[in-house]
Amino acid sequence: MWHQMFSLDPSILEKILRPLAIYVFLLVAIRIGGQRELGQSNILQFILLLSVANAVQNGIIGTDDSITGALIGAITLFTANGIVELIASRNRRFHALVIGRPIDLMTRGLVNHRVLRRQRLNEDDLLQAANAAGLRDLQDVDHAVLTASGQIVIVPKDAQSTADQIRELNSKIDTLIEKLNKQ
């Protein structure tokens, strides 16, 4: 029993190379698939990730179902991911290649329909993000960006006036605090 739990049928090198190959494949496939998959923003992406995990399981572990083999595979994946994150944090080009860059969906109030199509988004997705940002419609949006994590960030047209309003409110709060402290 103990021998079966910890013995390795394929070699340790194979146990390291299999997860590395699957890791590189998944990294490339997700990047080619688009930035939206990284955000897991809807049920379709969640189902895709679960299905892919199940599909590549045997490719990672092979015919070995020992604990030792599973640990070697997991350690290899964690190590590979740590190395990729380390390199990405120190190299802008590699970061852009692996993690991605923000993508402008709207600029100066104009929707870039070509970019929306390429990112498999539509105006309803933009409107939903605008509504979440407290805006009623896309006419109130100055800029919309799809982040590398798959989130849509909205900048309202009156963002400057909003910043001015916040500064004014902070000033009034400071004045009130000073008055309260004098009493």
Backbone as JSON Lines, residues from 0, in Angstrom:
{"i":0,"aa":"M","n":[0.82,-1.19,0.0],"ca":[0.0,0.0,0.0],"c":[0.87,1.26,0.0]}
{"i":1,"aa":"W","n":[1.84,1.39,0.93],"ca":[2.69,2.57,1.02],"c":[3.51,2.74,-0.24]}
{"i":2,"aa":"H","n":[3.98,1.63,-0.77],"ca":[4.79,1.7,-1.97],"c":[4.0,2.28,-3.14]}
{"i":3,"aa":"Q","n":[2.74,1.85,-3.3],"ca":[1.9,2.35,-4.39],"c":[1.59,3.84,-4.24]}
{"i":4,"aa":"M","n":[1.49,4.32,-2.99],"ca":[1.15,5.72,-2.77],"c":[2.31,6.66,-3.13]}
{"i":5,"aa":"F","n":[3.54,6.19,-2.96],"ca":[4.68,7.08,-3.12],"c":[5.65,6.72,-4.24]}
{"i":6,"aa":"S","n":[5.45,5.57,-4.9],"ca":[6.38,5.19,-5.96],"c":[6.04,5.93,-7.25]}
{"i":7,"aa":"L","n":[7.07,6.18,-8.02],"ca":[6.9,6.91,-9.28],"c":[7.05,5.94,-10.44]}
{"i":8,"aa":"D","n":[6.02,5.87,-11.28],"ca":[6.12,5.02,-12.46],"c":[6.93,5.73,-13.54]}
{"i":9,"aa":"P","n":[6.48,6.9,-14.04],"ca":[7.37,7.65,-14.93],"c":[8.47,8.32,-14.11]}
{"i":10,"aa":"S","n":[9.52,8.75,-14.79],"ca":[10.65,9.35,-14.09],"c":[10.29,10.71,-13.51]}
{"i":11,"aa":"I","n":[11.13,11.19,-12.61],"ca":[10.93,12.51,-12.0],"c":[11.03,13.59,-13.08]}
{"i":12,"aa":"L","n":[11.94,13.43,-14.03],"ca":[12.08,14.4,-15.1],"c":[10.78,14.5,-15.9]}
{"i":13,"aa":"E","n":[10.17,13.37,-16.2],"ca":[8.88,13.39,-16.91],"c":[7.82,14.06,-16.06]}
{"i":14,"aa":"K","n":[7.85,13.85,-14.76],"ca":[6.89,14.47,-13.85],"c":[7.06,15.99,-13.82]}
{"i":15,"aa":"I","n":[8.25,16.48,-14.12],"ca":[8.51,17.92,-14.16],"c":[8.17,18.48,-15.55]}
{"i":16,"aa":"L","n":[8.53,17.77,-16.6],"ca":[8.31,18.26,-17.96],"c":[6.84,18.3,-18.37]}
{"i":17,"aa":"R","n":[6.06,17.32,-17.92],"ca":[4.63,17.29,-18.28],"c":[3.89,18.55,-17.79]}
{"i":18,"aa":"P","n":[3.97,18.89,-16.5],"ca":[3.27,20.11,-16.06],"c":[3.82,21.38,-16.71]}
{"i":19,"aa":"L","n":[5.13,21.43,-16.97],"ca":[5.69,22.6,-17.63],"c":[5.11,22.76,-19.04]}
{"i":20,"aa":"A","n":[5.0,21.68,-19.76],"ca":[4.44,21.73,-21.11],"c":[2.98,22.2,-21.07]}
{"i":21,"aa":"I","n":[2.2,21.67,-20.16],"ca":[0.79,22.06,-20.03],"c":[0.69,23.51,-19.59]}
{"i":22,"aa":"Y","n":[1.55,23.94,-18.67],"ca":[1.54,25.33,-18.2],"c":[1.79,26.29,-19.35]}
{"i":23,"aa":"V","n":[2.81,26.02,-20.16],"ca":[3.13,26.89,-21.29],"c":[1.97,26.89,-22.28]}
{"i":24,"aa":"F","n":[1.41,25.72,-22.56],"ca":[0.27,25.64,-23.48],"c":[-0.89,26.49,-22.97]}
{"i":25,"aa":"L","n":[-1.25,26.35,-21.71],"ca":[-2.38,27.1,-21.16],"c":[-2.1,28.6,-21.16]}
{"i":26,"aa":"L","n":[-0.89,28.98,-20.85],"ca":[-0.51,30.4,-20.86],"c":[-0.72,30.99,-22.26]}
{"i":27,"aa":"V","n":[-0.24,30.29,-23.27],"ca":[-0.38,30.76,-24.64],"c":[-1.85,30.74,-25.06]}
{"i":28,"aa":"A","n":[-2.56,29.67,-24.74],"ca":[-3.97,29.54,-25.15],"c":[-4.83,30.63,-24.52]}
{"i":29,"aa":"I","n":[-4.6,30.94,-23.28],"ca":[-5.4,31.98,-22.61],"c":[-5.08,33.35,-23.19]}
{"i":30,"aa":"R","n":[-3.82,33.61,-23.48],"ca":[-3.46,34.9,-24.08],"c":[-4.04,35.04,-25.48]}
{"i":31,"aa":"I","n":[-3.99,33.97,-26.27],"ca":[-4.57,34.02,-27.62],"c":[-6.09,34.15,-27.53]}
{"i":32,"aa":"G","n":[-6.67,33.52,-26.53],"ca":[-8.12,33.56,-26.36],"c":[-8.65,34.93,-26.01]}
{"i":33,"aa":"G","n":[-7.82,35.8,-25.53],"ca":[-8.25,37.16,-25.21],"c":[-8.17,37.46,-23.74]}
{"i":34,"aa":"Q","n":[-8.1,38.74,-23.43],"ca":[-7.96,39.16,-22.05],"c":[-9.21,38.89,-21.23]}
{"i":35,"aa":"R","n":[-10.33,38.81,-21.86],"ca":[-11.58,38.64,-21.13],"c":[-11.59,37.35,-20.31]}
{"i":36,"aa":"E","n":[-10.96,36.28,-20.82],"ca":[-10.95,35.01,-20.09],"c":[-10.28,35.13,-18.73]}
{"i":37,"aa":"L","n":[-9.33,36.02,-18.6],"ca":[-8.61,36.15,-17.34],"c":[-9.5,36.7,-16.23]}
{"i":38,"aa":"G","n":[-10.49,37.49,-16.6],"ca":[-11.36,38.09,-15.6],"c":[-12.43,37.14,-15.08]}
{"i":39,"aa":"Q","n":[-12.64,36.01,-15.73],"ca":[-13.72,35.09,-15.37],"c":[-15.0,35.86,-15.11]}
{"i":40,"aa":"S","n":[-15.33,36.73,-16.06],"ca":[-16.42,37.66,-15.83],"c":[-17.81,37.06,-16.04]}
{"i":41,"aa":"N","n":[-17.88,35.87,-16.58],"ca":[-19.2,35.27,-16.69],"c":[-19.11,33.76,-16.58]}
{"i":42,"aa":"I","n":[-20.25,33.12,-16.6],"ca":[-20.33,31.67,-16.39],"c":[-19.63,30.9,-17.5]}
{"i":43,"aa":"L","n":[-19.62,31.44,-18.71],"ca":[-18.96,30.74,-19.82],"c":[-17.46,30.58,-19.57]}
{"i":44,"aa":"Q","n":[-16.81,31.64,-19.07],"ca":[-15.38,31.53,-18.78],"c":[-15.12,30.56,-17.63]}
{"i":45,"aa":"F","n":[-16.01,30.57,-16.65],"ca":[-15.86,29.64,-15.52],"c":[-15.97,28.19,-16.0]}
{"i":46,"aa":"I","n":[-16.96,27.91,-16.83],"ca":[-17.14,26.56,-17.37],"c":[-15.92,26.17,-18.22]}
{"i":47,"aa":"L","n":[-15.44,27.11,-19.03],"ca":[-14.27,26.84,-19.85],"c":[-13.07,26.47,-18.99]}
{"i":48,"aa":"L","n":[-12.81,27.22,-17.94],"ca":[-11.66,26.94,-17.09],"c":[-11.79,25.58,-16.39]}
{"i":49,"aa":"L","n":[-12.98,25.25,-15.92],"ca":[-13.18,23.94,-15.3],"c":[-12.97,22.82,-16.3]}
{"i":50,"aa":"S","n":[-13.49,23.0,-17.49],"ca":[-13.36,21.97,-18.53],"c":[-11.91,21.78,-18.95]}
{"i":51,"aa":"V","n":[-11.2,22.88,-19.12],"ca":[-9.79,22.79,-19.51],"c":[-9.0,22.1,-18.41]}
{"i":52,"aa":"A","n":[-9.27,22.45,-17.16],"ca":[-8.56,21.81,-16.04],"c":[-8.76,20.3,-16.07]}
{"i":53,"aa":"N","n":[-9.98,19.87,-16.32],"ca":[-10.26,18.44,-16.39],"c":[-9.59,17.8,-17.6]}
{"i":54,"aa":"A","n":[-9.59,18.51,-18.73],"ca":[-9.03,17.96,-19.96],"c":[-7.51,17.76,-19.87]}
{"i":55,"aa":"V","n":[-6.82,18.65,-19.19],"ca":[-5.36,18.56,-19.15],"c":[-4.85,17.77,-17.94]}
{"i":56,"aa":"Q","n":[-5.74,17.33,-17.09],"ca":[-5.31,16.62,-15.88],"c":[-4.41,15.43,-16.18]}
{"i":57,"aa":"N","n":[-4.83,14.56,-17.07],"ca":[-4.02,13.38,-17.36],"c":[-2.72,13.75,-18.06]}
{"i":58,"aa":"G","n":[-2.71,14.84,-18.81],"ca":[-1.48,15.28,-19.43],"c":[-0.46,15.73,-18.41]}
{"i":59,"aa":"I","n":[-0.93,16.24,-17.29],"ca":[-0.01,16.69,-16.25],"c":[0.53,15.52,-15.45]}
{"i":60,"aa":"I","n":[-0.35,14.62,-15.05],"ca":[0.09,13.54,-14.15],"c":[0.4,12.24,-14.86]}
{"i":61,"aa":"G","n":[-0.02,12.09,-16.12],"ca":[0.23,10.85,-16.85],"c":[-0.54,9.7,-16.21]}
{"i":62,"aa":"T","n":[0.03,8.52,-16.28],"ca":[-0.64,7.34,-15.72],"c":[-0.38,7.18,-14.23]}
{"i":63,"aa":"D","n":[0.49,7.98,-13.69],"ca":[0.86,7.89,-12.27],"c":[-0.2,8.55,-11.4]}
{"i":64,"aa":"D","n":[-0.68,7.83,-10.41],"ca":[-1.62,8.43,-9.47],"c":[-1.08,8.41,-8.04]}
{"i":65,"aa":"S","n":[0.25,8.44,-7.93],"ca":[0.87,8.44,-6.6],"c":[0.86,9.84,-6.01]}
{"i":66,"aa":"I","n":[0.94,9.92,-4.72],"ca":[1.03,11.2,-4.02],"c":[2.32,11.92,-4.41]}
{"i":67,"aa":"T","n":[3.4,11.17,-4.5],"ca":[4.69,11.77,-4.86],"c":[4.61,12.42,-6.24]}
{"i":68,"aa":"G","n":[4.02,11.73,-7.2],"ca":[3.87,12.28,-8.54],"c":[3.01,13.54,-8.55]}
{"i":69,"aa":"A","n":[1.92,13.52,-7.77],"ca":[1.05,14.69,-7.68],"c":[1.8,15.87,-7.06]}
{"i":70,"aa":"L","n":[2.59,15.61,-6.03],"ca":[3.35,16.68,-5.38],"c":[4.4,17.26,-6.32]}
{"i":71,"aa":"I","n":[5.08,16.4,-7.07],"ca":[6.08,16.9,-8.02],"c":[5.4,17.77,-9.07]}
{"i":72,"aa":"G","n":[4.25,17.34,-9.58],"ca":[3.5,18.13,-10.57],"c":[3.06,19.47,-10.01]}
{"i":73,"aa":"A","n":[2.52,19.46,-8.79],"ca":[2.05,20.7,-8.17],"c":[3.2,21.65,-7.88]}
{"i":74,"aa":"I","n":[4.29,21.13,-7.35],"ca":[5.46,21.96,-7.06],"c":[6.01,22.55,-8.35]}
{"i":75,"aa":"T","n":[6.04,21.77,-9.42],"ca":[6.5,22.27,-10.71],"c":[5.63,23.41,-11.2]}
{"i":76,"aa":"L","n":[4.31,23.27,-11.09],"ca":[3.39,24.31,-11.53],"c":[3.55,25.59,-10.69]}
{"i":77,"aa":"F","n":[3.63,25.44,-9.38],"ca":[3.82,26.61,-8.52],"c":[5.15,27.31,-8.82]}
{"i":78,"aa":"T","n":[6.19,26.54,-9.03],"ca":[7.5,27.11,-9.33],"c":[7.49,27.83,-10.68]}
{"i":79,"aa":"A","n":[6.92,27.18,-11.69],"ca":[6.85,27.81,-13.02],"c":[6.05,29.12,-12.95]}
{"i":80,"aa":"N","n":[4.94,29.1,-12.24],"ca":[4.11,30.29,-12.12],"c":[4.86,31.4,-11.36]}
{"i":81,"aa":"G","n":[5.57,31.03,-10.33],"ca":[6.35,32.02,-9.57],"c":[7.44,32.64,-10.42]}
{"i":82,"aa":"I","n":[8.09,31.85,-11.24],"ca":[9.14,32.37,-12.12],"c":[8.54,33.31,-13.16]}
{"i":83,"aa":"V","n":[7.42,32.91,-13.76],"ca":[6.75,33.77,-14.75],"c":[6.33,35.09,-14.11]}
{"i":84,"aa":"E","n":[5.75,35.04,-12.91],"ca":[5.34,36.27,-12.22],"c":[6.54,37.15,-11.9]}
{"i":85,"aa":"L","n":[7.63,36.54,-11.48],"ca":[8.84,37.3,-11.15],"c":[9.39,38.0,-12.39]}
{"i":86,"aa":"I","n":[9.49,37.28,-13.48],"ca":[10.0,37.88,-14.72],"c":[9.04,38.97,-15.19]}
{"i":87,"aa":"A","n":[7.74,38.72,-15.13],"ca":[6.75,39.7,-15.58],"c":[6.8,40.97,-14.73]}
{"i":88,"aa":"S","n":[7.11,40.84,-13.45],"ca":[7.17,42.02,-12.59],"c":[8.41,42.86,-12.85]}
{"i":89,"aa":"R","n":[9.4,42.29,-13.51],"ca":[10.66,43.0,-13.74],"c":[10.9,43.37,-15.2]}
{"i":90,"aa":"N","n":[10.07,42.87,-16.11],"ca":[10.29,43.11,-17.53],"c":[8.96,43.54,-18.16]}
{"i":91,"aa":"R","n":[8.9,44.79,-18.62],"ca":[7.65,45.34,-19.17],"c":[7.17,44.58,-20.41]}
{"i":92,"aa":"R","n":[8.08,44.25,-21.3],"ca":[7.68,43.54,-22.51],"c":[7.11,42.17,-22.19]}
{"i":93,"aa":"F","n":[7.78,41.46,-21.3],"ca":[7.3,40.13,-20.92],"c":[5.95,40.25,-20.2]}
{"i":94,"aa":"H","n":[5.82,41.28,-19.36],"ca":[4.55,41.52,-18.67],"c":[3.42,41.74,-19.67]}
{"i":95,"aa":"A","n":[3.67,42.57,-20.67],"ca":[2.66,42.84,-21.69],"c":[2.33,41.58,-22.48]}
{"i":96,"aa":"L","n":[3.33,40.75,-22.75],"ca":[3.12,39.52,-23.5],"c":[2.31,38.5,-22.7]}
{"i":97,"aa":"V","n":[2.66,38.33,-21.45],"ca":[2.03,37.29,-20.63],"c":[0.75,37.78,-19.95]}
{"i":98,"aa":"I","n":[0.8,38.94,-19.34],"ca":[-0.33,39.45,-18.57],"c":[-1.27,40.25,-19.46]}
{"i":99,"aa":"G","n":[-0.71,41.03,-20.36],"ca":[-1.52,41.85,-21.26],"c":[-1.41,43.31,-20.92]}
{"i":100,"aa":"R","n":[-2.03,44.13,-21.77],"ca":[-2.05,45.57,-21.59],"c":[-3.49,46.04,-21.57]}
{"i":101,"aa":"P","n":[-3.73,47.19,-20.98],"ca":[-5.09,47.76,-21.06],"c":[-5.44,48.08,-22.51]}
{"i":102,"aa":"I","n":[-6.71,47.92,-22.84],"ca":[-7.17,48.17,-24.2],"c":[-8.27,49.22,-24.16]}
{"i":103,"aa":"D","n":[-8.12,50.29,-24.95],"ca":[-9.11,51.35,-25.01],"c":[-10.34,50.88,-25.79]}
{"i":104,"aa":"L","n":[-11.49,50.89,-25.11],"ca":[-12.75,50.53,-25.75],"c":[-13.51,51.76,-26.22]}
{"i":105,"aa":"M","n":[-13.32,52.86,-25.48],"ca":[-13.92,54.15,-25.82],"c":[-12.88,55.23,-25.57]}
{"i":106,"aa":"T","n":[-12.83,56.2,-26.48],"ca":[-11.93,57.33,-26.32],"c":[-12.68,58.6,-26.68]}
{"i":107,"aa":"R","n":[-12.63,59.59,-25.78],"ca":[-13.32,60.87,-25.96],"c":[-14.79,60.67,-26.31]}
{"i":108,"aa":"G","n":[-15.41,59.7,-25.66],"ca":[-16.84,59.45,-25.85],"c":[-17.2,58.62,-27.06]}
{"i":109,"aa":"L","n":[-16.2,58.22,-27.85],"ca":[-16.48,57.44,-29.06],"c":[-16.17,55.96,-28.83]}
{"i":110,"aa":"V","n":[-17.13,55.11,-29.16],"ca":[-16.96,53.66,-29.0],"c":[-16.12,53.13,-30.15]}
{"i":111,"aa":"N","n":[-15.12,52.33,-29.84],"ca":[-14.3,51.68,-30.86],"c":[-14.91,50.31,-31.13]}
{"i":112,"aa":"H","n":[-15.79,50.22,-32.11],"ca":[-16.54,48.99,-32.38],"c":[-15.62,47.85,-32.85]}
{"i":113,"aa":"R","n":[-14.57,48.19,-33.58],"ca":[-13.64,47.15,-34.04],"c":[-12.96,46.46,-32.85]}
{"i":114,"aa":"V","n":[-12.52,47.27,-31.9],"ca":[-11.88,46.71,-30.7],"c":[-12.9,45.91,-29.89]}
{"i":115,"aa":"L","n":[-14.12,46.42,-29.77],"ca":[-15.16,45.68,-29.05],"c":[-15.35,44.3,-29.66]}
{"i":116,"aa":"R","n":[-15.48,44.24,-30.98],"ca":[-15.68,42.95,-31.65],"c":[-14.5,42.02,-31.41]}
{"i":117,"aa":"R","n":[-13.29,42.57,-31.52],"ca":[-12.09,41.75,-31.32],"c":[-12.03,41.2,-29.9]}
{"i":118,"aa":"Q","n":[-12.53,41.96,-28.93],"ca":[-12.53,41.51,-27.54],"c":[-13.81,40.73,-27.17]}
{"i":119,"aa":"R","n":[-14.65,40.5,-28.17],"ca":[-15.93,39.78,-27.99],"c":[-16.82,40.47,-26.96]}
{"i":120,"aa":"L","n":[-16.9,41.78,-27.1],"ca":[-17.76,42.6,-26.25],"c":[-18.75,43.34,-27.14]}
{"i":121,"aa":"N","n":[-19.76,43.94,-26.52],"ca":[-20.69,44.77,-27.27],"c":[-21.04,46.0,-26.43]}
{"i":122,"aa":"E","n":[-21.86,46.86,-26.99],"ca":[-22.21,48.09,-26.29],"c":[-22.98,47.82,-25.0]}
{"i":123,"aa":"D","n":[-23.7,46.71,-24.95],"ca":[-24.4,46.37,-23.7],"c":[-23.41,46.12,-22.56]}
{"i":124,"aa":"D","n":[-22.27,45.5,-22.88],"ca":[-21.24,45.3,-21.86],"c":[-20.7,46.64,-21.37]}
{"i":125,"aa":"L","n":[-20.48,47.57,-22.3],"ca":[-20.03,48.91,-21.91],"c":[-21.09,49.62,-21.08]}
{"i":126,"aa":"L","n":[-22.35,49.5,-21.5],"ca":[-23.42,50.16,-20.76],"c":[-23.55,49.59,-19.35]}
{"i":127,"aa":"Q","n":[-23.4,48.29,-19.23],"ca":[-23.45,47.67,-17.9],"c":[-22.33,48.21,-17.01]}
{"i":128,"aa":"A","n":[-21.12,48.34,-17.56],"ca":[-20.0,48.9,-16.8],"c":[-20.25,50.37,-16.46]}
{"i":129,"aa":"A","n":[-20.84,51.1,-17.4],"ca":[-21.16,52.51,-17.15],"c":[-22.19,52.63,-16.04]}
{"i":130,"aa":"N","n":[-23.21,51.78,-16.08],"ca":[-24.23,51.78,-15.03],"c":[-23.62,51.46,-13.67]}
{"i":131,"aa":"A","n":[-22.7,50.5,-13.64],"ca":[-22.03,50.14,-12.38],"c":[-21.2,51.31,-11.85]}
{"i":132,"aa":"A","n":[-20.74,52.17,-12.77],"ca":[-19.96,53.35,-12.37],"c":[-20.86,54.54,-12.04]}
{"i":133,"aa":"G","n":[-22.19,54.32,-12.07],"ca":[-23.12,55.37,-11.7],"c":[-23.57,56.25,-12.85]}
{"i":134,"aa":"L","n":[-23.32,55.83,-14.07],"ca":[-23.71,56.61,-15.24],"c":[-24.95,55.98,-15.88]}
{"i":135,"aa":"R","n":[-25.76,56.83,-16.5],"ca":[-27.02,56.34,-17.08],"c":[-26.84,55.74,-18.47]}
{"i":136,"aa":"D","n":[-26.0,56.36,-19.29],"ca":[-25.79,55.82,-20.64],"c":[-24.38,56.13,-21.14]}
{"i":137,"aa":"L","n":[-24.07,55.62,-22.33],"ca":[-22.72,55.75,-22.86],"c":[-22.36,57.19,-23.24]}
{"i":138,"aa":"Q","n":[-23.35,58.06,-23.38],"ca":[-23.06,59.46,-23.69],"c":[-22.34,60.15,-22.53]}
{"i":139,"aa":"D","n":[-22.45,59.58,-21.34],"ca":[-21.79,60.15,-20.17],"c":[-20.36,59.64,-19.99]}
{"i":140,"aa":"V","n":[-19.92,58.72,-20.86],"ca":[-18.6,58.09,-20.74],"c":[-17.59,58.83,-21.61]}
{"i":141,"aa":"D","n":[-16.48,59.22,-21.01],"ca":[-15.4,59.84,-21.77],"c":[-14.43,58.76,-22.27]}
{"i":142,"aa":"H","n":[-14.13,57.81,-21.39],"ca":[-13.11,56.81,-21.7],"c":[-13.52,55.48,-21.06]}
{"i":143,"aa":"A","n":[-13.32,54.37,-21.77],"ca":[-13.55,53.04,-21.23],"c":[-12.36,52.17,-21.6]}
{"i":144,"aa":"V","n":[-11.84,51.44,-20.61],"ca":[-10.65,50.63,-20.8],"c":[-10.92,49.21,-20.31]}
{"i":145,"aa":"L","n":[-10.5,48.24,-21.11],"ca":[-10.53,46.84,-20.68],"c":[-9.17,46.54,-20.07]}
{"i":146,"aa":"T","n":[-9.14,46.23,-18.78],"ca":[-7.88,45.96,-18.1],"c":[-7.41,44.55,-18.41]}
{"i":147,"aa":"A","n":[-6.18,44.26,-18.08],"ca":[-5.62,42.93,-18.3],"c":[-6.34,41.87,-17.49]}
{"i":148,"aa":"S","n":[-6.98,42.28,-16.39],"ca":[-7.72,41.31,-15.56],"c":[-9.13,41.07,-16.09]}
{"i":149,"aa":"G","n":[-9.53,41.78,-17.16],"ca":[-10.83,41.55,-17.76],"c":[-11.91,42.49,-17.29]}
{"i":150,"aa":"Q","n":[-11.57,43.47,-16.46],"ca":[-12.56,44.43,-15.98],"c":[-12.62,45.62,-16.91]}
{"i":151,"aa":"I","n":[-13.81,46.2,-17.02],"ca":[-13.98,47.41,-17.8],"c":[-14.01,48.59,-16.84]}
{"i":152,"aa":"V","n":[-13.06,49.5,-17.02],"ca":[-12.97,50.69,-16.19],"c":[-13.56,51.86,-16.98]}
{"i":153,"aa":"I","n":[-14.45,52.58,-16.33],"ca":[-15.16,53.69,-16.96],"c":[-14.68,55.02,-16.37]}
{"i":154,"aa":"V","n":[-14.38,55.98,-17.24],"ca":[-14.05,57.34,-16.82],"c":[-15.17,58.24,-17.35]}
{"i":155,"aa":"P","n":[-15.94,58.85,-16.44],"ca":[-17.04,59.71,-16.9],"c":[-16.54,60.99,-17.56]}
{"i":156,"aa":"K","n":[-17.39,61.58,-18.4],"ca":[-17.03,62.82,-19.07],"c":[-16.76,63.93,-18.09]}
{"i":157,"aa":"D","n":[-17.48,63.95,-17.0],"ca":[-17.29,65.01,-16.01],"c":[-16.35,64.59,-14.9]}
{"i":158,"aa":"A","n":[-15.37,63.75,-15.22],"ca":[-14.43,63.27,-14.2],"c":[-13.67,64.43,-13.57]}
{"i":159,"aa":"Q","n":[-13.3,65.43,-14.37],"ca":[-12.57,66.57,-13.82],"c":[-13.46,67.34,-12.86]}
{"i":160,"aa":"S","n":[-14.71,67.56,-13.24],"ca":[-15.59,68.29,-12.34],"c":[-15.88,67.47,-11.08]}
{"i":161,"aa":"T","n":[-15.9,66.14,-11.22],"ca":[-16.08,65.29,-10.05],"c":[-14.89,65.43,-9.11]}
{"i":162,"aa":"A","n":[-13.69,65.45,-9.67],"ca":[-12.49,65.63,-8.85],"c":[-12.53,66.98,-8.15]}
{"i":163,"aa":"D","n":[-12.97,68.01,-8.87],"ca":[-13.09,69.34,-8.25],"c":[-14.12,69.31,-7.13]}
{"i":164,"aa":"Q","n":[-15.22,68.62,-7.34],"ca":[-16.25,68.51,-6.31],"c":[-15.72,67.8,-5.07]}
{"i":165,"aa":"I","n":[-14.94,66.77,-5.27],"ca":[-14.37,66.04,-4.14],"c":[-13.41,66.93,-3.37]}
{"i":166,"aa":"R","n":[-12.58,67.69,-4.09],"ca":[-11.66,68.62,-3.42],"c":[-12.43,69.66,-2.61]}
{"i":167,"aa":"E","n":[-13.5,70.17,-3.2],"ca":[-14.32,71.17,-2.52],"c":[-14.97,70.58,-1.26]}
{"i":168,"aa":"L","n":[-15.49,69.36,-1.38],"ca":[-16.08,68.7,-0.21],"c":[-15.04,68.46,0.88]}
{"i":169,"aa":"N","n":[-13.87,68.01,0.49],"ca":[-12.8,67.79,1.47],"c":[-12.43,69.09,2.17]}
{"i":170,"aa":"S","n":[-12.4,70.16,1.43],"ca":[-12.1,71.47,2.01],"c":[-13.17,71.86,3.03]}
{"i":171,"aa":"K","n":[-14.42,71.65,2.67],"ca":[-15.51,71.98,3.6],"c":[-15.47,71.09,4.84]}
{"i":172,"aa":"I","n":[-15.14,69.83,4.66],"ca":[-15.02,68.93,5.82],"c":[-13.89,69.4,6.73]}
{"i":173,"aa":"D","n":[-12.76,69.78,6.14],"ca":[-11.64,70.29,6.94],"c":[-12.05,71.53,7.73]}
{"i":174,"aa":"T","n":[-12.82,72.42,7.08],"ca":[-13.29,73.64,7.74],"c":[-14.2,73.28,8.91]}
{"i":175,"aa":"L","n":[-15.1,72.32,8.7],"ca":[-16.02,71.89,9.78],"c":[-15.23,71.27,10.93]}
{"i":176,"aa":"I","n":[-14.23,70.46,10.63],"ca":[-13.43,69.83,11.68],"c":[-12.7,70.9,12.48]}
{"i":177,"aa":"E","n":[-12.16,71.91,11.8],"ca":[-11.48,73.0,12.51],"c":[-12.45,73.73,13.44]}
{"i":178,"aa":"K","n":[-13.67,74.0,12.97],"ca":[-14.68,74.66,13.79],"c":[-15.05,73.81,15.0]}
{"i":179,"aa":"L","n":[-15.2,72.51,14.8],"ca":[-15.53,71.61,15.9],"c":[-14.41,71.54,16.92]}
{"i":180,"aa":"N","n":[-13.18,71.54,16.46],"ca":[-12.04,71.48,17.35],"c":[-11.89,72.75,18.19]}
{"i":181,"aa":"K","n":[-12.34,73.9,17.66],"ca":[-12.26,75.17,18.4],"c":[-13.3,75.24,19.51]}
{"i":182,"aa":"Q","n":[-14.37,74.48,19.36],"ca":[-15.46,74.56,20.37],"c":[-15.12,73.84,21.61]}
